[in-house]
Amino acid sequence: MGKKKRELHFRSQFVLYASVIGVVLFVLWGMISPTHLGNTANTMLSWIIEHFGWFYMLVASSFVLFGFIVALSPVGKLRLGKDDDKPEHSFISWVGMLFAAGLGVGFVFFGVAEPIIYYLDTPPGVTPGTVEAAEIGLQYGVFHWGFHAWGAFSVVGLTLAYVQYRKNRPALISSAFYPLIGNRVNGWLGKGIDLLAVISTCAGVATTFGLSALQISGGVSFLTPLSNNIVLQLSIIAIITVLFLFSAVVGIEKGIKRLTNINLVLAGLLLIFVFFAGPTITLLESMVSTFGGYLANIIDMSLTMTPFSESEWLGANTIFFWAWHMSWSPFVGLFIARISKGRTIREFMAGVLLVPTLLAVIWFTVFGGTALEIEMSGIFGLAEVATNEVELTLFYMLEYLPLTVISSILAIIVVAIFFVTSADSAAFVLGSMTSGGKLNPSFLLKIIWGVLIAGTASVLLVSDDGGLEALQTAAISAALPFAFILVIMVIAVTIMMIRDFDLSKKVTRKKQQEELKAILKKEAYNELRDELSDEWREEIRKELMSIGRSNAEMIHFQTSSNSEIVGKNLASAGFPPHVNVSAIERNGEMISPSGSTEILAGDYLYVLVQMEQKDKLLDILKKTK
């Protein structure tokens, strides 16, 4: 094993053991003293929101701005791979696998819950229970799952794809820092960066696991006599963990991709059903106004805080989502980097930023708009359900649409498959991050991380009051240190792209110059040859006239490698008497020959011959070996 390979192996082993020990200790802490874990996390949460809430708001918006600048700039032409690499997956499958990274769970869980919660628990300055509150609720739902959600994912995904496929570096977060710290990425600093990324990813993915378990538990308790409690939630996590192991066995191509394509169809059917079974015209109007309001207010929503009032709304909602997405970004970013080889940066950014945002507008408007219509029409108080048992909101909404049982079962299946693909993706990513960046980590590593993530989600649900609050606390706390890493990653990938673009311009310019030189050289050669030929013909014409040999003719003949006269000198070529080789054109130069001049392949011979000797001369010239 070479020195470089030994260093990479040692580094991956350190990150693996350190992160596994850290997560195991965290799980044991939650099992032994869940109340103490909950109290500690809540204290940390309050401190982070108070001192770094502004940082989360500013950084999340910066990532979105960075993505659009990169996509629209000349560097957007660069390809994530070699210049002739092509995408490995179709665009539809690629977009589908983006949602396999876990965003599907968020859409299903919060698509109904967020707009209806914000109808009563409104952002600062909005009156609860009004039409304005309903409109703002839909806009904030899209806001939390649109551009800003994918801004952090795009930073990590772009950077990792760039260093893997253009720089041939391992698929590790630390690889992105090579332009800034050089070979120190192979030392303790690089190990610390990768370890922090693994811990952050665990927290983000555990949050997704917990949400999925809550959603499925709510659906099962809604359709069956089973109680929606911690026992059912933990049982669901255990079952899903076993199911994901089966998916992990067959890998990305057959496992995640196949399940994703199936679930895209099922999720699409659920969306179409709610759209047509719900208030269709109202939803269409809401879709237009929500999209317009989102675009019109995005800057205000991105940068508004409450420095002169005591409001917990931003911390419990917007800041939570930004932190969750950032803690999740190593996982989602590495996964989408893995499936994005061969795409241009512009295509990558368009797919990662624009497509999910448009889908968020459609999904949140259809599900959230239907829930708001039920609430505002006085049919049923969904807002109260969302406040007390948020995981049941979707199923109570479906109860007031036709085919309740079928649609509820379909919703549970959609969440369950998203749960499995999220677990599979998470185990793959964490396995890669703790095995030196291998694109195909071992099955054993996938099992280890699948079990550890399930354990982390379980203790978060058990700790203190558990539920959604505990999951939010874990995400916000783990995201803070990694947010600083994300900022530095933006700087690093910008440096790499600018350098490569400048190099690409130089290579292109040099190639164009060489092509232009070749064209000019050829044109100059042809012009010179024509000029010289004309000059020689004119001189010989004058010579003929001066000696009165009007019965002579000038013959222009090019030899080939098969010509019999090639290799002979003019004296031994056997030309008839009264034949004069006046000039030879060779490699662009005109030669005034003598009897000892050797005839070469490719020579242009200018031969002065009397008319009666012409046929005999041509026979000799055209004779081949």
Secondary structure, 3 states (H helix, E strand, C coil): CCHHHHHHHHHHHHHHHHHHHHHHHHHHHHHHCHHHHHHHHHHHHHHHHHHHHHHHHHHHHHHHHHHHHHHHCHHHHCECCCCCCCCCCCHHHHHHHHHHHHHHHHHHHHHHHHHHHHHHCCCCCCCCCCHHHHHHHHHHHHHHHCHHHHHHHHHHHHHHHHHHHCCCCCCCHHHHHHHHHHHHHHCHHHHHHHHHHHHHHHHHHHHHHHHHHHHHHHHHHHHCCCCCCHHHHHHHHHHHHHHHHHHHHHHHHHHHHHHHHHHHHHHHHHHHHHHHHCCHHHHHHHHHHHHHHHHHHHHHHHHCCCCCCCCCHHHHCHHHHHHHHHHHHHHHHHHHHHCCCCCEHHHHHHHHHHHHHHHHHHHHHHHHHHHHHHHHCCCCCHHHHHHHCHHHHHHHHHHCCCCHHHHHHHHHHHHHHHHHHHHHHHHHHHHHHCCCCCCCCCHHHHHHHHHHHHHHHHHHHHCCCCHHHHHHHHHHHHHHHHHHHHHHHHHHHHHHHHHHHHHHHHHHHHHHHHHHHHHHHHHHHHHHHHHHHHHHHHHHHHHHHHHCCCCEEEEEEECCCCECCCCCEHHHCCCCCCEEEEEEEECCEEECCCCCCECCCCCEEEEEEEHHHHHHHHHHHHCEC
